[in-house]
């Protein structure tokens, strides 16, 4: 299996396949060299084994002879009948030590001689899958090898009693190497079988009994490792660190299951035959299969292995690897392919592997590569949507305007916009994480581009039908896109309605009418024909707006028409009226009454007109002060204006220069009039009129249409 995996990694493309004959020749050369090395090593090993067996045979004979001689010494001591005191006590102690060492050496010799047999027995246990007993047996044999190896090294290095190395000890160690090698070979076979069982945890037909046995072996060895570390033998070869290797082997098992899909992913943008959906379908099955793996084997693992976290980590790593490979080709994928990848990523339940029941947040489940796809799609959508909205917006101001059954003016723009936005949400899935991201992006586009662009175009538009249609469209959009909670559409609809009420005064006819409104003083005061003409013209416009606009925006437009009429009336009156007498005051009162009847509004302009009429009708210094104060409080004049005050007072035909000076001085003393009078006294009528026009248009009416 390992060889197949490595071969797959070598043969990734057509160039690798072309090198196949060269690879085969290289393998044959390596095999030939390995065979020669093996033959030479075998011959050397055979000679070493023969020498070791001869040495063991000779040692056995010498030990037997030594034991026989020691027995004769004991018999001679017994038959002599001599007392213990006649013997050399030191000599006896040395003989006893020699006897003990000989016995230990004999036992060690027997242990070494029995190592091949013990290794063979362990291998039988391995073949029978008796891993626990095989581990116990091999651990004991390994401990024996370690003990003998340590003793021989100490003997060679002179670390035992006497402090001098024994000549030939290193040679004897080499002669024992074949016996030790048999144990190492058996342990290698045991580990191979152990890790094979561990890696099989991914298989559907996993032998859970064998897996439990393998984990018991690993846990037992962990206890041995802990004891060795506690004794300061952390570097001892008997310490295995198998739990770490266990997790590595499990991770390798997952990689073996997933490498094929990852290789297919890397070929999707190159080989036309590879299908994105098939590859992702297979990848999804693997991830979902990991849930099944967990269900089958999680009860086999000790809790501290945290197998649930391991499976979730592996699932996420595989999912991220798939997305990372595909993200390299995101520029070549269509929008539907990108959305398929994102839908796949959303449906692959890597978080479900956490059987604790803990909720995994959507943002936590989105990896870096998935973010790359999301950003790619959002960038494309942003560019396309802005372009579509730009075209629809252009058609709104230039396109075909139609009236509904009630006469309200519309264009197809709102429905087209809503359909595009709805299609985007439906395409990505409105309730998904991607749907929420798309929704936020659409909100940003509507707010940053569409609403602002509507405002810019409305401010420059002068076609009344277009403005009415745009206002109605924006109301419709505000209703259709209510879920986006954008306040700008309704405000832009009001702006369009206000613009309708202001644009009418850009008509040159209105300019001529207001410019000469008070020029024929006697005719204006007697008949009021200009006022009638003004009201009739405004009524024509208002009748159209009542049909073209909805009730809410229609009221806004009507109010703006009334305010505009008041503003222009006041500006024309203050700059054009040259004489203020009782007839002029009566005419202003009559016009004010007609405006109140025509316009349903709470207008600052009406307050200004009424304040001016009251000021004109003042008959004492005190009433002039009260009237001027009321006029300023209305907010229509913007603040004290000396030129305006001088002009208004001077227009009273029944006031002398002395009266005017007294009135203005009284107003100045109260702080209601700005500036100071010059040495020349009150300004003349022409200068006053110029001051009126300058003050009116620089304060109260700045920015309004003339």
C-alpha positions in Angstrom: 0.0 0.0 0.0 2.9 2.4 0.9 4.6 1.6 -2.4 1.4 2.3 -4.4 1.0 5.6 -2.6 4.6 6.6 -3.4 4.2 5.5 -7.0 1.0 7.6 -7.3 2.9 10.6 -6.0 5.6 10.1 -8.6 3.2 9.7 -11.6 1.2 12.9 -11.5 1.3 14.0 -15.2 2.3 12.9 -18.7 5.9 13.8 -18.2 6.2 11.5 -15.3 4.7 8.7 -17.4 7.3 9.3 -20.1 10.0 8.7 -17.5 8.6 5.3 -16.6 11.2 3.2 -18.5 14.0 5.2 -16.9 12.5 4.6 -13.5 12.2 0.8 -14.2 15.9 0.6 -15.2 16.9 2.5 -12.1 14.9 0.1 -10.0 16.5 -2.9 -11.7 20.0 -1.4 -11.0 19.1 -0.9 -7.3 17.7 -4.4 -7.0 20.9 -5.9 -8.5 23.1 -3.9 -6.1 20.8 -4.9 -3.2 21.1 -8.6 -4.1 24.9 -8.4 -4.1 25.0 -6.6 -0.8 22.6 -9.2 0.7 24.7 -12.1 -0.5 27.9 -10.6 1.0 26.1 -9.8 4.3 24.6 -13.3 4.4 28.1 -14.9 4.0 29.5 -12.6 6.7 26.5 -13.4 9.0 26.9 -17.1 8.5 30.6 -17.0 9.5 29.7 -14.9 12.5 27.0 -17.4 13.5 29.4 -20.3 13.2 32.0 -18.6 15.3 29.4 -17.7 17.9 28.1 -21.2 18.1 31.6 -22.6 18.5 32.4 -20.1 21.2 29.2 -21.0 23.1 30.0 -24.7 22.8 33.5 -24.1 24.1 32.1 -21.9 26.9 29.6 -24.6 27.9 32.3 -27.2 28.1 34.6 -24.9 30.2 31.7 -24.1 32.5 31.0 -27.8 33.0 34.6 -28.5 33.8 34.8 -25.6 36.2 31.7 -26.7 37.9 33.2 -30.3 38.3 36.4 -28.9 39.7 34.5 -26.8 42.2 32.6 -29.9 43.3 35.9 -31.7 43.9 37.0 -28.8 46.1 33.9 -29.1 48.2 34.3 -32.9 48.6 38.0 -32.5 49.7 36.9 -29.9 52.2 34.2 -32.2 53.6 36.5 -35.3 53.9 39.5 -33.5 55.5 37.5 -33.0 58.7 39.4 -29.8 59.3 37.8 -27.0 61.2 36.5 -23.9 59.4 39.2 -21.8 61.1 42.0 -23.6 59.3 40.8 -22.3 56.0 41.7 -19.0 54.4 38.4 -17.0 54.9 39.3 -14.5 52.2 40.0 -17.4 49.7 36.7 -18.9 50.5 34.8 -15.6 50.0 36.6 -15.2 46.6 35.7 -18.8 45.6 32.1 -18.1 46.6 32.0 -15.0 44.5 33.5 -16.9 41.5 30.9 -19.6 42.0 28.1 -17.0 42.0 29.5 -15.2 38.9 29.8 -18.6 37.1 26.2 -19.4 37.9 25.1 -16.0 36.6 27.2 -16.3 33.5 25.8 -19.8 32.9 22.2 -18.5 33.1 23.0 -15.6 30.8 24.6 -18.0 28.4 21.5 -20.1 28.4 19.4 -17.0 27.9 21.5 -15.9 24.9 21.3 -19.4 23.5 17.6 -19.3 23.9 17.0 -16.0 22.2 16.3 -17.3 18.7 13.8 -19.8 20.1 12.1 -17.1 22.1 11.9 -14.8 19.1 10.4 -17.6 17.1 7.7 -18.2 19.8 6.9 -14.5 19.8 6.4 -14.5 16.0 4.0 -17.3 16.4 1.9 -15.2 18.8 2.1 -12.3 16.3 0.8 -14.6 13.5 -2.1 -15.6 15.7 -2.8 -11.9 16.4 -2.2 -12.4 20.1 -0.7 -8.9 20.4 -1.0 -8.5 24.1 0.8 -11.7 25.0 3.3 -11.2 22.2 4.1 -7.8 23.6 4.6 -9.1 27.1 6.9 -11.9 25.9 8.9 -9.7 23.6 9.3 -7.0 26.3 10.8 -9.6 28.6 13.2 -10.9 25.9 14.1 -7.3 25.0 14.9 -6.6 28.6 17.2 -9.6 28.6 19.0 -8.4 25.6 19.3 -4.9 27.1 20.7 -6.3 30.3 23.3 -8.5 28.6 24.3 -5.8 26.2 24.7 -3.4 29.1 26.8 -5.9 31.1 29.0 -6.7 28.1 29.6 -3.0 27.4 30.5 -2.3 31.1 32.8 -5.3 31.0 34.5 -4.1 27.9 34.8 -0.5 29.3 36.1 -1.7 32.7 33.1 -0.3 34.7 32.8 -3.5 36.8 34.8 -4.5 39.8 38.5 -4.1 39.3 38.2 -1.0 37.0 39.9 -2.7 34.0 38.3 -3.7 30.7 38.3 -7.4 29.8 40.3 -8.1 26.7 38.1 -9.6 23.9 34.8 -8.4 25.4 34.0 -6.3 22.3 34.7 -9.4 20.1 32.4 -11.5 22.2 29.7 -8.8 21.8 29.9 -9.0 18.1 29.7 -12.8 18.2 26.4 -12.4 20.2 24.9 -9.9 17.7 23.1 -12.6 15.6 21.2 -13.7 18.7 20.2 -10.1 19.5 19.3 -9.5 15.8 16.7 -12.3 16.0 14.9 -10.4 18.8 15.1 -7.1 16.9 13.6 -8.8 13.9 10.7 -10.2 15.9 10.1 -6.8 17.4 10.1 -5.2 14.0 7.5 -7.7 12.8 5.4 -7.0 16.0 5.5 -3.2 15.4 4.5 -3.7 11.7 1.5 -5.8 12.8 0.7 -3.3 15.5 0.6 -0.3 13.2 -1.2 -2.2 10.6 -4.0 -2.9 13.1 -4.0 0.8 14.1 -4.2 2.1 10.5 -7.1 -0.3 9.8 -9.4 1.9 12.0 -10.5 3.6 8.8 -11.8 0.4 7.3 -15.5 -0.5 7.3 -14.7 -4.0 8.4 -12.2 -3.0 11.1 -11.5 -5.7 13.6 -12.4 -3.8 16.8 -11.1 -6.6 19.0 -7.7 -6.4 17.4 -7.8 -2.6 17.6 -8.6 -2.7 21.3 -5.7 -5.2 21.8 -3.4 -2.9 20.0 -4.4 0.1 22.1 -3.9 -2.0 25.2 -0.4 -2.8 24.1 0.2 0.9 23.5 -1.1 1.9 26.9 1.0 -0.8 28.6 4.1 0.5 26.8 3.2 4.0 27.9 3.3 2.8 31.5 6.7 1.3 30.9 7.9 4.5 29.3 6.7 6.6 32.2 8.6 4.3 34.7 11.8 4.5 32.6 11.5 8.3 32.5 10.9 8.4 36.3 14.1 6.4 36.8 16.1 8.7 34.6 16.3 6.3 31.6 14.4 8.4 29.1 17.1 7.6 26.4 16.8 3.8 27.0 15.9 1.8 23.9 13.2 0.1 25.9 11.2 3.4 25.8 9.0 3.4 22.7 6.8 6.5 22.7 4.1 4.5 20.9 1.1 6.7 21.6 2.7 9.5 19.5 3.4 7.0 16.7 -0.1 5.7 17.1 -1.6 9.2 16.2 0.9 9.5 13.4 -0.2 6.2 11.9 -3.9 7.1 12.2 -3.2 10.4 10.4 -1.3 8.4 7.7 -4.3 6.1 7.3 -6.5 9.1 6.7 -4.0 10.5 4.1 -4.0 7.1 2.3 -7.8 7.4 2.0 -7.8 11.0 0.7 -4.7 11.2 -1.5 -6.5 9.9 -4.6 -9.2 12.7 -4.4 -6.6 15.3 -3.9 -4.7 14.2 -7.0 -7.9 14.4 -9.0 -8.6 17.9 -7.7 -5.2 19.0 -8.9 -6.1 17.8 -12.5 -9.5 19.4 -12.8 -8.2 22.6 -14.5 -5.8 20.6 -16.7 -7.7 17.5 -17.8 -11.0 18.3 -19.5 -12.3 14.9 -18.6 -12.2 15.5 -14.9 -15.6 16.6 -13.5 -15.7 19.0 -10.6 -18.9 17.7 -9.3 -17.8 14.1 -9.3 -14.6 14.9 -7.5 -16.4 16.9 -4.8 -19.0 14.2 -4.5 -16.3 11.7 -3.8 -14.6 14.1 -1.4 -17.9 14.6 0.4 -18.4 10.9 0.8 -15.0 10.6 2.4 -15.7 13.4 4.9 -19.1 11.9 5.7 -17.4 8.5 6.0 -15.3 9.8 8.7 -18.4 10.2 10.8 -19.1 6.5 10.2 -15.5 5.7 11.3 -16.0 7.6 14.5 -19.3 5.8 15.2 -17.6 2.4 14.7 -14.4 2.9 16.7 -14.6 5.7 19.1 -15.6 3.3 22.0 -12.3 1.4 21.4 -10.1 4.4 22.3 -9.3 5.6 25.8 -10.8 9.0 26.5 -7.4 10.8 26.6 -6.9 10.0 23.0 -9.6 12.6 22.2 -10.6 10.7 19.1 -13.5 13.0 18.4 -11.2 16.0 18.2 -8.7 14.1 16.1 -11.5 13.1 13.5 -12.7 16.7 13.3 -9.2 18.0 12.8 -8.5 15.5 10.0 -11.9 16.2 8.4 -11.2 19.9 8.3 -7.7 19.4 7.1 -8.9 17.3 4.2 -11.7 19.7 3.3 -9.3 22.7 3.4 -6.8 20.8 1.2 -9.5 20.2 -1.4 -10.6 23.8 -1.3 -7.0 25.0 -1.3 -6.2 23.1 -4.5 -9.3 24.2 -6.3 -8.8 27.8 -5.2 -5.8 27.9 -7.4 -8.1 27.6 -10.4 -10.9 29.9 -9.2 -10.3 32.4 -12.0 -11.0 29.7 -14.5 -14.2 28.5 -12.9 -17.6 29.9 -13.7 -19.9 31.4 -11.1 -22.1 28.3 -11.0 -18.9 26.2 -10.4 -17.8 28.6 -7.6 -21.2 28.4 -6.0 -21.2 24.6 -6.3 -17.9 24.5 -4.5 -19.2 26.8 -1.7 -22.4 24.9 -1.4 -20.4 21.7 -1.1 -18.2 23.3 1.6 -21.3 24.4 3.5 -22.9 20.9 3.3 -19.8 18.9 4.3 -20.4 18.5 8.0 -16.9 18.6 9.5 -18.4 20.1 12.6 -20.8 17.2 13.1 -17.9 14.9 13.9 -17.9 16.6 17.3 -20.4 14.3 19.1 -20.3 16.4 22.2 -23.2 18.3 20.8 -21.3 21.6 20.9 -22.5 24.0 18.2 -19.8 25.0 15.7 -20.3 28.6 14.5 -20.6 29.3 10.7 -17.6 31.6 10.8 -15.5 29.0 12.5 -16.4 26.4 9.8 -15.2 28.7 7.0 -11.5 28.0 6.2 -9.1 30.3 4.5 -9.5 28.7 1.1 -13.3 28.9 1.3 -12.9 32.6 2.0 -10.9 32.9 -1.2 -13.9 31.5 -3.2 -16.3 33.8 -1.3 -14.2 36.8 -2.1 -13.9 35.8 -5.7 -17.7 35.5 -6.1 -18.4 38.7 -4.2 -15.9 40.6 -6.4 -17.6 39.3 -9.5 -21.1 40.0 -8.2 -20.1 43.5 -7.0 -18.7 44.4 -10.5 -21.7 42.9 -12.4 -24.4 44.2 -10.0 -23.0 47.8 -10.2 -22.9 47.6 -14.0 -26.5 46.3 -14.1 -27.8 48.9 -11.7 -26.0 51.6 -13.6 -27.8 50.6 -16.8 -31.2 50.3 -15.0 -30.6 53.7 -13.4 -29.8 55.3 -16.7 -33.0 53.8 -18.2 -34.9 55.2 -15.2 -34.0 58.7 -16.1 -34.0 58.2 -19.9 -36.2 55.3 -20.5 -39.9 54.6 -21.2 -42.1 56.2 -18.6 -45.6 54.6 -18.2 -48.6 55.4 -16.1 -50.6 52.8 -14.2 -54.4 52.6 -14.0 -54.4 55.5 -11.4 -52.1 57.6 -13.5 -49.0 57.2 -11.3 -45.8 57.4 -13.4 -43.3 54.5 -13.2 -40.5 52.9 -15.1 -39.6 49.2 -15.1 -36.4 50.0 -13.1 -37.6 49.0 -9.6 -38.9 45.6 -10.7 -35.7 45.0 -12.7 -33.5 45.9 -9.7 -35.5 43.7 -7.3 -35.5 40.8 -9.7 -31.7 41.0 -10.1 -31.2 41.2 -6.3 -33.7 38.4 -5.7 -31.9 36.2 -8.3 -28.6 36.7 -6.6 -30.0 35.7 -3.2 -31.8 32.7 -4.7 -28.7 31.7 -6.6 -26.5 31.6 -3.5 -29.2 30.5 -1.0 -30.5 33.3 1.2 -30.3 31.4 4.5 -26.8 30.1 4.0 -23.6 31.8 5.3 -22.8 32.7 1.7 -26.4 34.1 1.3 -25.8 36.4 4.3 -22.5 37.6 3.0 -24.1 38.3 -0.4 -26.9 40.2 1.4 -24.4 42.4 3.2 -22.6 43.1 0.0 -25.8 44.0 -1.8 -26.7 46.3 1.1 -23.3 48.0 0.7 -23.8 48.5 -3.0 -27.3 49.9 -2.6 -26.1 52.2 0.1 -22.7 53.3 -1.3 -23.7 53.4 -5.0 -27.3 53.3 -5.8 -28.7 55.7 -3.2 -25.9 58.2 -3.7 -26.2 57.9 -7.5 -29.9 58.5 -7.3 -29.3 61.6 -5.3 -26.7 63.0 -7.8 -29.0 62.4 -10.7 -32.1 63.9 -9.0 -30.2 67.1 -8.2 -29.4 67.5 -11.9 -32.8 66.5 -13.3 -35.4 69.0 -14.6 -37.9 66.8 -16.4 -41.0 66.7 -14.1 -42.3 63.4 -15.4 -39.0 61.7 -14.9 -38.7 63.1 -11.4 -42.2 61.8 -10.6 -41.5 58.4 -12.0 -38.2 58.2 -10.0 -39.9 59.3 -6.8 -42.5 56.6 -7.3 -39.9 54.0 -8.2 -37.9 54.8 -5.0 -41.0 54.3 -2.9 -41.5 50.9 -4.6 -37.9 50.0 -4.0 -38.1 51.0 -0.4 -41.1 48.6 0.0 -39.6 45.7 -2.0 -36.2 45.9 -0.2 -37.6 46.6 3.2 -35.7 43.6 4.6 -32.4 45.5 3.9 -33.5 48.2 6.3 -32.1 51.0 4.1 -33.5 54.5 4.9 -32.0 56.1 1.8 -34.6 55.1 -0.7 -37.5 56.8 1.0 -35.3 59.9 1.5 -34.4 60.0 -2.1 -38.1 59.7 -3.0 -38.7 62.8 -0.9 -35.8 64.5 -2.6 -37.3 63.8 -6.0 -40.8 65.1 -4.9 -39.2 68.2 -3.5 -37.3 68.6 -6.7 -40.6 68.5 -8.6 -41.9 71.4 -6.5 -38.7 73.5 -7.1 -38.2 72.7 -10.8 -41.5 74.4 -11.9 -40.1 77.7 -10.7 -37.2 77.3 -13.2 -39.7 77.9 -16.0 -38.9 81.3 -17.7 -42.6 82.3 -17.5 -42.4 82.2 -13.7 -39.3 84.3 -13.8 -41.0 86.9 -15.8 -44.1 86.8 -13.7 -42.3 87.3 -10.4 -39.8 89.7 -11.8 -42.6 92.1 -12.7 -45.1 91.1 -10.1 -45.0 94.4 -8.2 -43.9 96.6 -11.1 -47.4 97.8 -12.0 -48.3 98.9 -8.5 -51.7 100.3 -9.1 -52.9 97.4 -11.4 -51.6 94.8 -8.9 -53.2 96.5 -5.9 -56.6 97.1 -7.6 -57.2 93.8 -9.6 -54.8 91.2 -8.3 -54.6 89.7 -11.8 -51.0 88.7 -11.5 -51.8 86.8 -8.3 -54.7 85.1 -10.1 -52.5 84.1 -13.0 -49.9 82.7 -10.5 -52.5 80.7 -8.7 -54.0 79.3 -11.9 -50.5 78.2 -13.2 -49.6 76.6 -10.0 -53.0 74.8 -9.9 -52.2 73.2 -13.3 -48.9 71.9 -12.0 -50.5 70.6 -8.8 -53.2 68.8 -10.7 -50.6 66.9 -12.7 -48.6 66.1 -9.5 -51.7 64.8 -7.8 -52.1 62.2 -10.5 -48.4 61.5 -11.2 -47.3 61.1 -7.6 -48.5 58.8 -4.8 -50.3 60.4 -1.8 -47.2 60.6 0.5 -44.8 62.1 -2.1 -47.7 64.2 -3.6 -48.2 66.0 -0.2 -44.4 66.7 0.0 -44.5 68.1 -3.5 -47.5 70.3 -2.8 -46.0 71.7 0.3 -42.8 72.5 -1.6 -44.8 74.3 -4.3 -46.5 76.4 -1.6 -43.2 77.1 0.2 -41.6 78.0 -3.1 -44.5 80.3 -4.1 -44.2 82.1 -0.7 -40.4 82.5 -1.0 -40.6 83.9 -4.5 -43.5 86.1 -3.6 -41.7 87.6 -0.6 -38.5 88.1 -2.6 -40.3 89.8 -5.4 -42.3 91.9 -3.0 -39.3 93.1 -1.0 -37.3 93.9 -4.1 -40.0 95.2 -6.4 -42.6 96.9 -4.2 -41.8 100.7 -4.2 -44.6 102.1 -2.2 -46.3 100.8 0.9 -49.8 102.2 1.6 -53.2 100.9 2.7 -54.0 99.5 -0.7 -50.7 97.5 -0.8 -51.4 96.1 2.7 -54.9 95.1 1.7 -53.6 93.4 -1.5 -51.0 91.5 0.5 -53.7 90.3 2.9 -55.9 89.2 0.0 -53.0 87.3 -1.6 -52.1 85.7 1.7 -55.7 84.5 2.1 -55.6 83.0 -1.4 -52.4 81.2 -0.7 -53.8 79.8 2.5 -56.8 78.5 0.6 -54.6 77.0 -2.1 -51.8 75.4 -0.1 -52.3 73.0 2.8 -49.1 73.6 4.7 -47.4 75.0 7.7 -45.1 77.3 5.8 -42.4 79.5 7.1 -43.0 81.5 3.9 -46.6 82.3 5.0 -45.3 83.4 8.4 -42.9 85.8 6.7 -45.6 87.2 4.4 -47.9 87.7 7.4 -45.0 89.3 9.4 -44.2 91.7 6.6 -47.9 92.7 6.3 -48.0 93.3 10.1 -44.8 95.3 9.9 -46.1 97.4 7.0 -49.3 98.1 8.9 -47.5 99.4 12.1 -48.6 102.8 13.3 -46.2 103.5 16.1 -42.6 103.0 17.1 -43.6 100.3 19.5 -45.6 98.4 16.9 -42.7 98.6 14.4 -40.4 97.1 17.1 -43.0 94.3 17.8 -43.6 93.7 14.1 -39.9 93.5 13.2 -39.3 91.2 16.2 -42.1 88.9 15.1 -40.8 88.9 11.5 -37.3 87.9 12.6 -38.7 85.2 14.9 -40.4 83.6 12.0 -37.0 82.6 10.7 -37.7 83.6 7.2 -35.2 86.5 7.0 -32.2 84.7 8.6 -31.3 87.6 11.0 -31.1 91.4 11.4 -30.3 93.2 8.2 -29.8 97.0 8.2 -30.3 97.4 4.5 -33.5 95.4 4.5 -34.9 97.3 7.5 -34.1 100.7 6.0 -35.7 99.8 2.7 -38.9 98.6 4.3 -39.3 101.5 6.6 -38.5 104.0 3.8 -41.3 102.5 1.6 -44.0 103.8 3.9 -45.4 106.8 2.1 -46.9 108.3 5.2 -43.6 108.4 7.2 -41.3 111.4 7.2 -37.5 111.1 7.3 -37.6 112.0 11.0 -40.1 109.1 11.6 -38.0 106.7 9.7 -34.9 107.7 11.6 -36.7 107.4 15.0 -38.0 103.9 14.1 -34.7 102.6 12.9 -32.9 104.1 15.9 -35.4 102.4 18.2 -34.8 99.0 16.5 -31.1 99.4 16.7 -31.3 100.3 20.4 -33.0 96.9 21.0 -30.4 95.1 19.0 -33.0 94.0 16.4 -31.1 95.7 13.5 -27.6 95.0 12.5 -25.0 97.7 11.5 -25.0 101.5 12.1 -26.4 104.4 10.2 -24.0 106.6 8.3 -23.6 110.4 8.5 -25.7 110.8 5.3 -28.8 109.6 7.1 -31.2 107.1 5.5 -30.4 105.7 2.2 -32.5 106.6 -0.9 -35.2 104.5 -2.4 -32.9 103.0 -5.2 -30.1 102.2 -2.7 -32.7 100.7 -0.3 -34.1 98.5 -3.1 -30.6 97.3 -4.0 -30.0 96.6 -0.3 -33.2 94.7 -0.1 -32.3 92.5 -3.1 -28.8 91.9 -1.7 -30.0 91.0 1.8 -32.9 88.9 0.7 -30.9 86.7 -1.6 -27.9 86.5 0.7 -29.8 85.4 3.8 -33.4 84.1 3.6 -33.4 82.9 0.0 -29.8 81.7 -0.5 -29.7 78.6 -2.6 -33.4 78.8 -3.7 -34.5 79.0 -7.3 -35.1 82.4 -9.1 
